[in-house]
Amino acid sequence: MASPPDYFAMESIQKSPLEFARTERKIVIVLLVLLGIIGLLHTRSRTAQHLSFPSLQIFIQARPSLFLNYQSRSRTLDMVFIPKLPSTPDPVSMLTQKLLGDYAYLFCSMNLMGTSYSPDQIVRAIKHNPPRVGKILLELRRQNPALSWYDLLLMIWETLHLSPKNIRPAWFPENAEQMLPLTQRLRGGVSSRTPSQPVTMEILNGSGKTKLAQELTRFLRNQGIDVVYTGNYKSLVPHTQLLDRSGNWESAESVKSLLNLQEIEIWTQIDLQRLVDVSLILGTDFGTYPTYAKIEGDLKP
Protein backbone atom coordinates (compact mmCIF):
# COMPACT_ATOMS: atom_id res chain seq x y z
CA MET A 1 0.00 0.00 0.00
CA ALA A 2 1.47 3.30 -1.09
CA SER A 3 2.39 5.72 1.69
CA PRO A 4 0.71 9.14 1.67
CA PRO A 5 2.76 12.03 0.34
CA ASP A 6 4.90 13.84 2.87
CA TYR A 7 3.43 17.34 2.67
CA PHE A 8 5.93 18.70 5.18
CA ALA A 9 8.88 17.59 3.00
CA MET A 10 7.22 19.10 -0.07
CA GLU A 11 6.72 22.37 1.78
CA SER A 12 10.38 22.48 2.83
CA ILE A 13 11.47 21.76 -0.73
CA GLN A 14 9.27 24.56 -2.01
CA LYS A 15 10.66 26.97 0.60
CA SER A 16 14.35 26.13 0.10
CA PRO A 17 14.85 28.30 -3.06
CA LEU A 18 13.36 31.27 -1.20
CA GLU A 19 15.56 30.65 1.81
CA PHE A 20 18.55 30.26 -0.49
CA ALA A 21 17.79 33.61 -2.12
CA ARG A 22 17.57 35.24 1.31
CA THR A 23 20.93 33.74 2.28
CA GLU A 24 22.44 35.07 -0.96
CA ARG A 25 21.10 38.55 -0.24
CA LYS A 26 22.59 38.47 3.26
CA ILE A 27 25.99 37.46 1.88
CA VAL A 28 25.85 40.24 -0.73
CA ILE A 29 24.92 42.80 1.95
CA VAL A 30 27.78 41.66 4.20
CA LEU A 31 30.25 41.85 1.29
CA LEU A 32 29.02 45.33 0.33
CA VAL A 33 29.42 46.49 3.93
CA LEU A 34 32.95 45.04 4.06
CA LEU A 35 33.86 46.68 0.76
CA GLY A 36 32.48 49.98 2.05
CA ILE A 37 34.57 49.70 5.23
CA ILE A 38 37.70 48.82 3.22
CA GLY A 39 37.01 51.71 0.84
CA LEU A 40 36.67 54.11 3.76
CA LEU A 41 39.88 52.83 5.36
CA HIS A 42 41.66 53.08 2.01
CA THR A 43 40.67 56.71 1.44
CA ARG A 44 41.91 57.62 4.92
CA SER A 45 45.10 55.55 4.69
CA ARG A 46 48.41 57.46 4.52
CA THR A 47 50.03 54.40 2.96
CA ALA A 48 47.47 54.25 0.15
CA GLN A 49 47.93 57.95 -0.55
CA HIS A 50 51.72 57.68 -0.70
CA LEU A 51 51.56 54.57 -2.88
CA SER A 52 49.85 56.73 -5.51
CA PHE A 53 52.96 58.95 -5.64
CA PRO A 54 55.92 58.10 -7.93
CA SER A 55 57.76 56.73 -4.89
CA LEU A 56 57.44 56.33 -1.15
CA GLN A 57 60.33 56.91 1.25
CA ILE A 58 61.09 55.65 4.74
CA PHE A 59 64.14 56.80 6.69
CA ILE A 60 65.59 54.57 9.43
CA GLN A 61 68.16 56.18 11.71
CA ALA A 62 70.56 53.51 12.90
CA ARG A 63 74.21 52.48 12.51
CA PRO A 64 74.39 52.72 9.54
CA SER A 65 71.23 54.65 8.68
CA LEU A 66 69.01 53.39 5.89
CA PHE A 67 66.97 55.27 3.29
CA LEU A 68 64.24 53.16 1.65
CA ASN A 69 62.75 54.29 -1.67
CA TYR A 70 59.83 52.18 -2.91
CA GLN A 71 58.39 52.62 -6.41
CA SER A 72 54.95 50.99 -6.28
CA ARG A 73 54.32 50.86 -10.04
CA SER A 74 57.42 48.79 -10.74
CA ARG A 75 57.47 47.25 -7.22
CA THR A 76 61.13 48.18 -6.85
CA LEU A 77 62.85 48.89 -3.54
CA ASP A 78 66.13 50.84 -3.37
CA MET A 79 68.00 50.57 -0.08
CA VAL A 80 70.55 53.36 0.38
CA PHE A 81 72.89 52.86 3.34
CA ILE A 82 74.34 55.97 4.97
CA PRO A 83 77.42 55.30 7.14
CA LYS A 84 77.19 58.54 9.15
CA LEU A 85 74.49 61.16 9.55
CA PRO A 86 75.53 64.81 9.11
CA SER A 87 75.58 67.07 12.18
CA THR A 88 72.58 69.20 11.26
CA PRO A 89 69.30 69.98 13.10
CA ASP A 90 67.29 67.79 10.69
CA PRO A 91 69.61 65.31 8.93
CA VAL A 92 66.69 63.18 7.68
CA SER A 93 65.08 65.97 5.65
CA MET A 94 68.44 67.19 4.39
CA LEU A 95 69.55 63.78 3.10
CA THR A 96 66.11 63.06 1.62
CA GLN A 97 66.29 66.33 -0.34
CA LYS A 98 69.83 65.51 -1.47
CA LEU A 99 68.74 62.16 -2.83
CA LEU A 100 65.44 63.12 -4.44
CA GLY A 101 65.00 66.92 -4.40
CA ASP A 102 61.44 67.90 -5.35
CA TYR A 103 60.56 64.22 -5.86
CA ALA A 104 60.83 63.51 -2.13
CA TYR A 105 57.65 62.17 -0.48
CA LEU A 106 58.95 61.13 2.93
CA PHE A 107 56.35 58.75 4.30
CA CYS A 108 57.72 58.33 7.80
CA SER A 109 60.92 57.77 9.74
CA MET A 110 62.09 55.49 12.51
CA ASN A 111 64.80 55.96 15.12
CA LEU A 112 66.92 52.91 15.90
CA MET A 113 70.11 54.74 16.81
CA GLY A 114 70.82 52.21 19.56
CA THR A 115 70.90 49.46 16.95
CA SER A 116 73.94 48.36 14.95
CA TYR A 117 73.63 45.83 12.15
CA SER A 118 75.38 44.45 9.12
CA PRO A 119 74.05 45.90 5.83
CA ASP A 120 74.49 42.48 4.18
CA GLN A 121 72.36 40.88 6.88
CA ILE A 122 69.53 43.39 6.58
CA VAL A 123 69.47 43.02 2.78
CA ARG A 124 69.22 39.24 3.10
CA ALA A 125 66.53 39.60 5.78
CA ILE A 126 64.35 41.84 3.62
CA LYS A 127 64.79 39.51 0.66
CA HIS A 128 64.31 36.18 2.36
CA ASN A 129 63.00 36.65 5.93
CA PRO A 130 59.40 37.96 6.00
CA PRO A 131 59.01 37.57 9.82
CA ARG A 132 62.00 39.89 10.34
CA VAL A 133 60.41 42.43 7.98
CA GLY A 134 57.15 42.12 9.91
CA LYS A 135 58.94 43.05 13.15
CA ILE A 136 60.47 46.10 11.48
CA LEU A 137 57.04 47.21 10.22
CA LEU A 138 55.49 46.73 13.66
CA GLU A 139 58.19 48.94 15.17
CA LEU A 140 57.61 51.48 12.40
CA ARG A 141 53.92 51.66 13.32
CA ARG A 142 54.72 51.91 17.03
CA GLN A 143 56.92 54.95 16.41
CA ASN A 144 54.39 56.50 14.02
CA PRO A 145 50.99 56.47 15.80
CA ALA A 146 49.30 58.13 12.82
CA LEU A 147 49.69 54.85 10.92
CA SER A 148 46.66 52.57 11.29
CA TRP A 149 46.53 48.79 11.29
CA TYR A 150 45.19 49.06 7.75
CA ASP A 151 48.38 50.95 6.81
CA LEU A 152 50.39 48.12 8.32
CA LEU A 153 48.43 45.51 6.32
CA LEU A 154 49.03 47.47 3.10
CA MET A 155 52.77 47.60 3.76
CA ILE A 156 52.85 43.87 4.50
CA TRP A 157 50.91 43.23 1.27
CA GLU A 158 53.40 45.24 -0.79
CA THR A 159 56.31 43.47 0.92
CA LEU A 160 54.92 40.01 0.16
CA HIS A 161 54.63 40.93 -3.54
CA LEU A 162 58.13 42.38 -3.74
CA SER A 163 60.47 40.19 -5.82
CA PRO A 164 64.00 39.76 -4.37
CA LYS A 165 65.34 40.70 -7.82
CA ASN A 166 63.76 44.15 -7.42
CA ILE A 167 65.59 44.94 -4.18
CA ARG A 168 68.65 47.08 -4.95
CA PRO A 169 71.12 47.91 -2.15
CA ALA A 170 73.40 50.94 -2.52
CA TRP A 171 75.87 53.07 -0.58
CA PHE A 172 75.28 56.80 -0.20
CA PRO A 173 77.48 58.63 -2.77
CA GLU A 174 80.43 60.62 -1.49
CA ASN A 175 79.81 63.80 -3.49
CA ALA A 176 77.14 65.64 -5.47
CA GLU A 177 78.52 64.60 -8.87
CA GLN A 178 78.23 60.92 -8.01
CA MET A 179 74.76 61.51 -6.55
CA LEU A 180 73.16 62.22 -9.94
CA PRO A 181 73.03 58.64 -11.35
CA LEU A 182 71.53 57.31 -8.12
CA THR A 183 69.03 60.18 -7.92
CA GLN A 184 67.88 59.45 -11.47
CA ARG A 185 67.28 55.81 -10.56
CA LEU A 186 65.39 56.68 -7.38
CA ARG A 187 63.14 58.96 -9.40
CA GLY A 188 62.27 56.09 -11.73
CA GLY A 189 64.22 57.54 -14.64
CA VAL A 190 64.97 55.45 -17.71
CA SER A 191 68.57 54.37 -18.16
CA SER A 192 70.50 56.37 -20.74
CA ARG A 193 72.18 53.16 -21.93
CA THR A 194 71.01 51.77 -25.26
CA PRO A 195 70.85 48.02 -25.94
CA SER A 196 73.59 48.35 -28.56
CA GLN A 197 76.09 49.78 -26.06
CA PRO A 198 78.37 47.12 -24.56
CA VAL A 199 78.70 46.91 -20.79
CA THR A 200 82.08 48.26 -19.67
CA MET A 201 83.76 46.72 -16.64
CA GLU A 202 86.98 46.13 -14.74
CA ILE A 203 88.16 42.93 -13.08
CA LEU A 204 90.29 43.11 -9.95
CA ASN A 205 91.87 39.90 -8.70
CA GLY A 206 91.75 39.41 -4.96
CA SER A 207 91.50 35.63 -5.10
CA GLY A 208 95.18 34.72 -4.90
CA LYS A 209 94.87 32.66 -8.09
CA THR A 210 97.24 33.84 -10.82
CA LYS A 211 95.88 34.45 -14.34
CA LEU A 212 92.28 34.19 -13.08
CA ALA A 213 91.42 37.79 -14.01
CA GLN A 214 93.03 37.43 -17.46
CA GLU A 215 91.16 34.23 -18.31
CA LEU A 216 87.91 35.67 -17.02
CA THR A 217 88.51 38.74 -19.18
CA ARG A 218 88.85 36.53 -22.24
CA PHE A 219 85.65 34.67 -21.33
CA LEU A 220 83.62 37.86 -20.86
CA ARG A 221 84.91 39.53 -24.02
CA ASN A 222 83.73 36.49 -25.96
CA GLN A 223 80.28 37.17 -24.45
CA GLY A 224 80.27 40.79 -25.65
CA ILE A 225 81.37 42.49 -22.42
CA ASP A 226 83.92 45.29 -22.82
CA VAL A 227 86.52 44.61 -20.12
CA VAL A 228 88.59 47.80 -20.14
CA TYR A 229 90.91 47.04 -17.23
CA THR A 230 92.31 43.97 -15.48
CA GLY A 231 94.57 44.05 -12.46
CA ASN A 232 95.16 42.92 -8.89
CA TYR A 233 93.07 44.11 -5.98
CA LYS A 234 94.88 45.78 -3.06
CA SER A 235 94.54 42.65 -0.91
CA LEU A 236 93.04 39.18 -0.78
CA VAL A 237 89.30 39.18 -0.14
CA PRO A 238 87.23 36.20 1.04
CA HIS A 239 84.08 36.99 -0.94
CA THR A 240 83.60 37.96 -4.60
CA GLN A 241 81.96 41.37 -5.03
CA LEU A 242 79.95 42.76 -7.94
CA LEU A 243 79.59 46.55 -7.89
CA ASP A 244 77.42 48.82 -10.00
CA ARG A 245 79.57 51.91 -10.61
CA SER A 246 77.34 54.00 -12.87
CA GLY A 247 73.81 53.57 -11.52
CA ASN A 248 72.86 51.28 -14.43
CA TRP A 249 71.71 48.32 -12.35
CA GLU A 250 70.87 46.29 -15.45
CA SER A 251 74.54 46.29 -16.52
CA ALA A 252 75.62 44.57 -13.31
CA GLU A 253 72.71 42.14 -13.61
CA SER A 254 73.82 41.12 -17.11
CA VAL A 255 77.35 40.35 -15.84
CA LYS A 256 75.91 38.42 -12.90
CA SER A 257 73.79 36.34 -15.28
CA LEU A 258 76.68 35.64 -17.68
CA LEU A 259 78.93 34.46 -14.85
CA ASN A 260 76.13 32.57 -13.08
CA LEU A 261 76.85 34.35 -9.80
CA GLN A 262 73.36 33.85 -8.42
CA GLU A 263 74.37 33.93 -4.76
CA ILE A 264 76.21 37.25 -5.00
CA GLU A 265 74.42 40.49 -4.09
CA ILE A 266 74.93 43.39 -6.48
CA TRP A 267 75.72 46.64 -4.66
CA THR A 268 75.56 50.12 -6.14
CA GLN A 269 78.66 52.08 -5.21
CA ILE A 270 78.83 54.98 -7.64
CA ASP A 271 82.34 55.89 -8.80
CA LEU A 272 82.25 57.75 -12.12
CA GLN A 273 86.02 58.30 -12.08
CA ARG A 274 86.57 54.59 -12.77
CA LEU A 275 84.90 55.08 -16.19
CA VAL A 276 83.21 51.65 -16.07
CA ASP A 277 79.69 50.36 -15.50
CA VAL A 278 80.68 47.42 -13.35
CA SER A 279 83.56 46.39 -11.06
CA LEU A 280 84.13 42.70 -10.37
CA ILE A 281 86.40 41.97 -7.40
CA LEU A 282 87.37 38.30 -7.39
CA GLY A 283 87.48 36.72 -3.93
CA THR A 284 89.03 33.51 -2.69
CA ASP A 285 85.57 31.92 -2.94
CA PHE A 286 85.38 32.35 -6.73
CA GLY A 287 86.57 28.75 -7.21
CA THR A 288 83.20 27.56 -5.85
CA TYR A 289 81.21 29.18 -8.67
CA PRO A 290 80.25 27.27 -11.86
CA THR A 291 82.09 29.70 -14.15
CA TYR A 292 85.41 28.79 -12.55
CA ALA A 293 85.05 25.21 -13.84
CA LYS A 294 84.76 26.55 -17.41
CA ILE A 295 88.10 28.38 -17.27
CA GLU A 296 89.99 26.24 -14.76
CA GLY A 297 91.84 24.33 -17.48
CA ASP A 298 93.24 27.57 -18.93
CA LEU A 299 94.73 28.54 -15.56
CA LYS A 300 97.19 25.63 -15.49
CA PRO A 301 100.74 26.56 -16.55
C-alpha positions in Angstrom: 0.0 0.0 0.0 1.5 3.3 -1.1 2.4 5.7 1.7 0.7 9.1 1.7 2.8 12.0 0.3 4.9 13.8 2.9 3.4 17.3 2.7 5.9 18.7 5.2 8.9 17.6 3.0 7.2 19.1 -0.1 6.7 22.4 1.8 10.4 22.5 2.8 11.5 21.8 -0.7 9.3 24.6 -2.0 10.7 27.0 0.6 14.3 26.1 0.1 14.8 28.3 -3.1 13.4 31.3 -1.2 15.6 30.7 1.8 18.6 30.3 -0.5 17.8 33.6 -2.1 17.6 35.2 1.3 20.9 33.7 2.3 22.4 35.1 -1.0 21.1 38.5 -0.2 22.6 38.5 3.3 26.0 37.5 1.9 25.9 40.2 -0.7 24.9 42.8 1.9 27.8 41.7 4.2 30.2 41.9 1.3 29.0 45.3 0.3 29.4 46.5 3.9 32.9 45.0 4.1 33.9 46.7 0.8 32.5 50.0 2.1 34.6 49.7 5.2 37.7 48.8 3.2 37.0 51.7 0.8 36.7 54.1 3.8 39.9 52.8 5.4 41.7 53.1 2.0 40.7 56.7 1.4 41.9 57.6 4.9 45.1 55.6 4.7 48.4 57.5 4.5 50.0 54.4 3.0 47.5 54.3 0.1 47.9 58.0 -0.6 51.7 57.7 -0.7 51.6 54.6 -2.9 49.9 56.7 -5.5 53.0 58.9 -5.6 55.9 58.1 -7.9 57.8 56.7 -4.9 57.4 56.3 -1.2 60.3 56.9 1.2 61.1 55.6 4.7 64.1 56.8 6.7 65.6 54.6 9.4 68.2 56.2 11.7 70.6 53.5 12.9 74.2 52.5 12.5 74.4 52.7 9.5 71.2 54.6 8.7 69.0 53.4 5.9 67.0 55.3 3.3 64.2 53.2 1.6 62.8 54.3 -1.7 59.8 52.2 -2.9 58.4 52.6 -6.4 55.0 51.0 -6.3 54.3 50.9 -10.0 57.4 48.8 -10.7 57.5 47.3 -7.2 61.1 48.2 -6.9 62.9 48.9 -3.5 66.1 50.8 -3.4 68.0 50.6 -0.1 70.6 53.4 0.4 72.9 52.9 3.3 74.3 56.0 5.0 77.4 55.3 7.1 77.2 58.5 9.1 74.5 61.2 9.5 75.5 64.8 9.1 75.6 67.1 12.2 72.6 69.2 11.3 69.3 70.0 13.1 67.3 67.8 10.7 69.6 65.3 8.9 66.7 63.2 7.7 65.1 66.0 5.7 68.4 67.2 4.4 69.5 63.8 3.1 66.1 63.1 1.6 66.3 66.3 -0.3 69.8 65.5 -1.5 68.7 62.2 -2.8 65.4 63.1 -4.4 65.0 66.9 -4.4 61.4 67.9 -5.3 60.6 64.2 -5.9 60.8 63.5 -2.1 57.7 62.2 -0.5 59.0 61.1 2.9 56.3 58.8 4.3 57.7 58.3 7.8 60.9 57.8 9.7 62.1 55.5 12.5 64.8 56.0 15.1 66.9 52.9 15.9 70.1 54.7 16.8 70.8 52.2 19.6 70.9 49.5 17.0 73.9 48.4 14.9 73.6 45.8 12.2 75.4 44.5 9.1 74.0 45.9 5.8 74.5 42.5 4.2 72.4 40.9 6.9 69.5 43.4 6.6 69.5 43.0 2.8 69.2 39.2 3.1 66.5 39.6 5.8 64.4 41.8 3.6 64.8 39.5 0.7 64.3 36.2 2.4 63.0 36.6 5.9 59.4 38.0 6.0 59.0 37.6 9.8 62.0 39.9 10.3 60.4 42.4 8.0 57.2 42.1 9.9 58.9 43.0 13.2 60.5 46.1 11.5 57.0 47.2 10.2 55.5 46.7 13.7 58.2 48.9 15.2 57.6 51.5 12.4 53.9 51.7 13.3 54.7 51.9 17.0 56.9 55.0 16.4 54.4 56.5 14.0 51.0 56.5 15.8 49.3 58.1 12.8 49.7 54.8 10.9 46.7 52.6 11.3 46.5 48.8 11.3 45.2 49.1 7.8 48.4 51.0 6.8 50.4 48.1 8.3 48.4 45.5 6.3 49.0 47.5 3.1 52.8 47.6 3.8 52.9 43.9 4.5 50.9 43.2 1.3 53.4 45.2 -0.8 56.3 43.5 0.9 54.9 40.0 0.2 54.6 40.9 -3.5 58.1 42.4 -3.7 60.5 40.2 -5.8 64.0 39.8 -4.4 65.3 40.7 -7.8 63.8 44.1 -7.4 65.6 44.9 -4.2 68.6 47.1 -5.0 71.1 47.9 -2.2 73.4 50.9 -2.5 75.9 53.1 -0.6 75.3 56.8 -0.2 77.5 58.6 -2.8 80.4 60.6 -1.5 79.8 63.8 -3.5 77.1 65.6 -5.5 78.5 64.6 -8.9 78.2 60.9 -8.0 74.8 61.5 -6.6 73.2 62.2 -9.9 73.0 58.6 -11.3 71.5 57.3 -8.1 69.0 60.2 -7.9 67.9 59.4 -11.5 67.3 55.8 -10.6 65.4 56.7 -7.4 63.1 59.0 -9.4 62.3 56.1 -11.7 64.2 57.5 -14.6 65.0 55.4 -17.7 68.6 54.4 -18.2 70.5 56.4 -20.7 72.2 53.2 -21.9 71.0 51.8 -25.3 70.9 48.0 -25.9 73.6 48.4 -28.6 76.1 49.8 -26.1 78.4 47.1 -24.6 78.7 46.9 -20.8 82.1 48.3 -19.7 83.8 46.7 -16.6 87.0 46.1 -14.7 88.2 42.9 -13.1 90.3 43.1 -10.0 91.9 39.9 -8.7 91.8 39.4 -5.0 91.5 35.6 -5.1 95.2 34.7 -4.9 94.9 32.7 -8.1 97.2 33.8 -10.8 95.9 34.4 -14.3 92.3 34.2 -13.1 91.4 37.8 -14.0 93.0 37.4 -17.5 91.2 34.2 -18.3 87.9 35.7 -17.0 88.5 38.7 -19.2 88.8 36.5 -22.2 85.7 34.7 -21.3 83.6 37.9 -20.9 84.9 39.5 -24.0 83.7 36.5 -26.0 80.3 37.2 -24.5 80.3 40.8 -25.7 81.4 42.5 -22.4 83.9 45.3 -22.8 86.5 44.6 -20.1 88.6 47.8 -20.1 90.9 47.0 -17.2 92.3 44.0 -15.5 94.6 44.0 -12.5 95.2 42.9 -8.9 93.1 44.1 -6.0 94.9 45.8 -3.1 94.5 42.6 -0.9 93.0 39.2 -0.8 89.3 39.2 -0.1 87.2 36.2 1.0 84.1 37.0 -0.9 83.6 38.0 -4.6 82.0 41.4 -5.0 80.0 42.8 -7.9 79.6 46.5 -7.9 77.4 48.8 -10.0 79.6 51.9 -10.6 77.3 54.0 -12.9 73.8 53.6 -11.5 72.9 51.3 -14.4 71.7 48.3 -12.4 70.9 46.3 -15.4 74.5 46.3 -16.5 75.6 44.6 -13.3 72.7 42.1 -13.6 73.8 41.1 -17.1 77.3 40.4 -15.8 75.9 38.4 -12.9 73.8 36.3 -15.3 76.7 35.6 -17.7 78.9 34.5 -14.9 76.1 32.6 -13.1 76.8 34.3 -9.8 73.4 33.9 -8.4 74.4 33.9 -4.8 76.2 37.3 -5.0 74.4 40.5 -4.1 74.9 43.4 -6.5 75.7 46.6 -4.7 75.6 50.1 -6.1 78.7 52.1 -5.2 78.8 55.0 -7.6 82.3 55.9 -8.8 82.3 57.8 -12.1 86.0 58.3 -12.1 86.6 54.6 -12.8 84.9 55.1 -16.2 83.2 51.7 -16.1 79.7 50.4 -15.5 80.7 47.4 -13.4 83.6 46.4 -11.1 84.1 42.7 -10.4 86.4 42.0 -7.4 87.4 38.3 -7.4 87.5 36.7 -3.9 89.0 33.5 -2.7 85.6 31.9 -2.9 85.4 32.3 -6.7 86.6 28.7 -7.2 83.2 27.6 -5.8 81.2 29.2 -8.7 80.3 27.3 -11.9 82.1 29.7 -14.2 85.4 28.8 -12.6 85.1 25.2 -13.8 84.8 26.5 -17.4 88.1 28.4 -17.3 90.0 26.2 -14.8 91.8 24.3 -17.5 93.2 27.6 -18.9 94.7 28.5 -15.6 97.2 25.6 -15.5 100.7 26.6 -16.5 
